[in-house]
Amino acid sequence: MKSFWKTSLIVCVIASFALVGGIVPTAKAAPKVIKIGVIYPLTGPAAAAGRELRAGAELAAKICNNVMPGIDMPMAKNAGIKALGGAKIKLIFKDHQGNPQLGADLAKQLIKDDHVVGILGCYYSSVTKTVSAVCERYGVPMINGSSTSPALTKRGFKWFWRTTPHDKYFTEDLFKFLVGLTQGKVKGVKPVPKSDLEPIVSACENTEWGSHVSGLIKTMAKKYHFKLAKSILYAAKAPDLSAEVQSLIEPKPGTMLFASYISDAILMVKTLKSMKAHPKIIWGQDAGFEKPEFRSTLKDNIVGVLTRTVFIPSIAKVKKVAGEVNALYKKKTGHDLGGASARSFTGLQAWVAILEKAGSTNPKAIQKAANTIMIPGEYLVVPWKGIKFSTSGDEIGQNVLGSGMIGQYQKDASGNIVLQAVYPFELATAKMIYPFKGF
Amino acid sequence: MGAFTSGMIQSIVSALLMGMVFALVALGLTIIFGVMNIVNFAHGEFLMVGMYACLLFSTMTGLDTLASLPFAAIVGFLLGVMCYYGLVKYLLRGPMIAQLFGTFGLMLLLRNLALLIFGSEPRIAHHGILVGRSFVIGHGIVLEATKLTAAGFSIILFLTVSWILNHTKVGKALTATALNAEAARYMGIPTERMNALAWGIGGATVTICGALLVNFWPVDPNIGLLFTMIAFATVALGGFGNIKGAFYAGIIIGFLIYIPTFWDTTTMAIGDKALRGIHLFSFKYTFVYLAYFLIMVFRPHGLFGIKE
C-alpha cells in the first residue's frame, strides 16, 4: 500500500512538471511566428532584380501581418494568419548570388538551423532547381514565384509548387503576338507582311533558363511557321557581346529575341546600338528587359523595345487591387511594381493563402492545402485567372490559371518611359510603335 | 560584296581591334616580368582599379571618360610604385613561391577592397563622346568608336614604351636592369628605382587600358580574373618580357575570341543545317585558355620569345 502511494506521488509530480514544462504537450499551441525562408540573388549581377523581389515579398508579408482596409484581398483583412491564431509571417532572407550550389546550402541551413515552415524563391531557374531538390529531400514545401524554366514542374516533385506561368506559355504568347501582327490584331498597327518580321534571330544566356527559352523559340518558330535564321547561346554575365551581336545582325533580321538577365540585357542593347542593328522588332523574355535599371540606364534607346511581362502598372485601370498594391509598393521603393516584384508578391500571397487553408504548419497539411487551393484572380495583382496547381499530368505543381503579357516601352505625355501593354490584344493600353525606330 | 565577305571582313576588323585592346592589357604585365622576372597575379585588379578610377573621375567631375585617362595613369603609376615599395621589394628577398603568393594576396586584397567600396554590381560608362557611337565604313562594316579609340591608344602606348626603352637613358637603364640587375648595379644604375619604375609604368599602362575599357566593358570587383588570364595567355604567347611579342600575341588572342563569329559566318555561307546548329559563343574564352595551355606545353618561351 505504501508503495502504491509512493508511486502515485511520483506520477503526480512528474505529471505536474510535464504540464508546466510542456514535456507532454496537451494540445499543440499555434506558433506566434511563421518563418518562411526566402532565397533570392541579393548581390551579384542580378542584385537589382533581387532588390525588387525582396521588396515584393516584404510588402506581401506586411499586408498579411497587418489589417489594411484599403487593400482588396483576403490577407489584408486580418493581422497575421487567422487560422493559426493570428501568427505573423517572418521572412528570413538569404542571398544565393546566382550560384545553384550556394542556393542548395542555404536551403539546408534554413531547414535545419532556422526551422522554416517552407521556402520561397529563387528567381534563377538553375538555383530553384537545386533548392527545390533539397526541399523535396527534407519534405519541406517550396513555392516558386518567378522561375520560368518549364523543366522545373516536370520532375514530379511533391513539395514544389510554381505560381508563375512558365516560358512555354510566354514564348507561345510571343508567336501568337507576331501572328496577330500579320493579321492586323495589334492596336494601332495595320497588318504587317510576315516577310517583314523575318528572319527571326535569338540570343539567350546559357544557364538553365536561357537554354530552355532558346529551345522553346526553335519549337514555336516551327509551330507558327516563322523562319529562324539563328539561335545562339552566349555565356551568362558576359563582359563583351560584340562577337555575338555581329553574328546576330549578319542575316539582317526582322525580329530579334533575347533571354538575358539585367547586366547582359543592358550590354546587349548597347552593343546592338553601337553595331547599328536595325530590326523591326526587339523582344526580351522579361528578366533583364523589365528591370527598372534597364529603363533608367538605357533611357530613350529602348523606346519601341518589347518585353514579356506579368505586370504593367497601367493594368490598374482594369484591376483595382493591382492599383492599390502598386501604390503601396511605389511608396516603399519609389518605383512601380514590375514582373519580378509582382510575382514575388504573388508567391508570398500564395504562401499565406495556403497556410490559411491548412490551418497548420505541419508539412503534410500544407501539402494538402497547396494541392487543393484555388485563389481567384480578382485577389491577385497579376492579370491571371487565379492560382490552382496541377496535381496530375506531366506538370505537377504548376499553376494552370496563369498567363503572360507583352509590354512595349513608350514615352508618356511627360516624357517618361513607361511600359504599355500590347498583348493580350484585348488588354492593350496603347497603340503599338511599329517598326522599331532604331537607335 | 556578299554577306560572307562582309561578315568575314567585319569579324577580322573586330578581332583586330579587340586584339589590340588585349595587347594593351598585357603590356604592363610583360614590362614588369621583363624587368624583374616576377609574375604579378594582381595585374587584372590593377585594370579594375583603372576602370573604377575612370568611373569615379567622370562621375565626380562630370567630364567625359576620356578626360580621365591622365588621372587613371597617375593612379596606376602610384599604385604600381606603392605596391613595389610596400610589398614586392620585400618579396624579392624571399623564394619564388613567396613572390607568387605575395602578388596573389595583393590580388585578393584589391578585389575585396573594391567589393567593400563599390559593391558587387557591374558598372559601366553610360554616357560619353565615344559611348554607343560607331562608323559604317561601307558594305555594312561597323567600327565601334570605343574599341577604335582603345586600339589607337594601344598602338600609341606600345610605340611610346618601345621608344622609351630603346631611345632614352631611363629606358636603357631599365633594359640593363632587365638583362642583368647585378651588373647594372655595378654600373651605377639604381636598380631598385628601376624596378619601381617598371611597376609604375606597368600600372599606368594597365589603368589607362581600364579607363578605355570601361566605355564598353562593365566593371565589377571580380573582373580582374578574366583579364589576368587573358594577359597571362597573351604574355605566354608573345614570350615572357617581350613587348613586341605581347602586341602580336594580343592580336592572336583577339582572333581566338572571334573564332565563334568566323565559324558562324562560314557555316551560314555553307548553309549546312547541322553545322549551323553548332554555336560556339559559350566557349569563346575556352579557345584562349586552350592556346595558353598548348603554348605552355609545347613552346614555353612563347611564339616570339627567345629560348634561353
Interface residues (C-beta under 8 A of the other chain):
Chain A: T43 G44 P45 A47 A48 Q97 N206 K230 S231 I232 L233 Y234 A235 P239 D240 S242 A243 E244 Q246 S247 E250 P251 S263 I266 L267 K270 T271 K273 S274 M275 K276 T297 N301 F439
Chain B: A3 G7 Q10 S11 S14 M18 G119 S120 E121 P122 I124 H126 V131 G132 R133 S134 V136 V142 E144 A145 T146 K147 F216 W217 P218 D220 I223 L226 I257 Y258 P260 T261 D264 T265 M268 R276 H279 F281 S282 K284 Y285
